[in-house]
Amino acid sequence: MTITDAHAHVGTCDVFGLDQSPADLLAAMDRYGIRTSLVQPFPGVWHPSEVHDQIARMAADHPGRVYGIASVPPHGPPQGYLGEIRRCVEDLGFVGVKLHTIGHAVGPASPGAEAVVEAASDLGIPVLIHTGMGIPFADPGVWLPMIQRHPTVPFVLCHAGGGIVGGAALAVARTCDNVWLESSAAGSQDLRGMRRAIGAHRLLYGSDLIGAIPVEMAKCHALELESADEALVFGEAAVRLFGIGTGAAGPTAGASH
Ligand SMILES: [Zn+2]
């Protein structure tokens, strides 16, 4: 089974007090048999563009092992953050964009949130939304109108409600078929219900933090999936959604607009 981690970070973070180097992430990927990681800056980094460049260098130095996700605070002059997102996708080959609800203090009423989703629609990339810790902005339910306004944009609810609002994450995913749920920090029992309700093809294994990789893997193994479903959760669903890799699976209809 080829493993893809849908949620990884490098760099420093003043919001959560974190620091993960590219070398440490790549070593952990080797240790745990992760072929590919989707890598983004932390929300509390001083200069996101520098970490975007760092991620692009990782991708160039390790073909097929790293794909970038852009993450910038969507506040202030739009040309600033939208320009950086466009640079990430068009110049650096990034495959998604993050809305960090708590780390960037962005809610569905933020003009920047709408601008980022519209940019993602133009660029043909999924939008990842942090959910769970950080309510009310991180409550999946508050994003439902935005998600419904953009039915051709794939949305990934990171942490699938984080064990706090898993029911809301699942309700949004059941309501909108352009929603995927990512497993890091999600409740184990929540994940079981999600898999039953929406299927393994819309569940993405993610670790978020290097130290959490074995824990997050064990949680997904505990779902006791058949091999085909396990392959979906551990990477095939992410490969299809983000259109990465060179296997038989191509982008889904939702990601190909
Ligand atoms: Zn994260």
Residues whose N, C-alpha, C, O or C-beta is under 5 A from the ligand:
A	BS01	ZN	D208
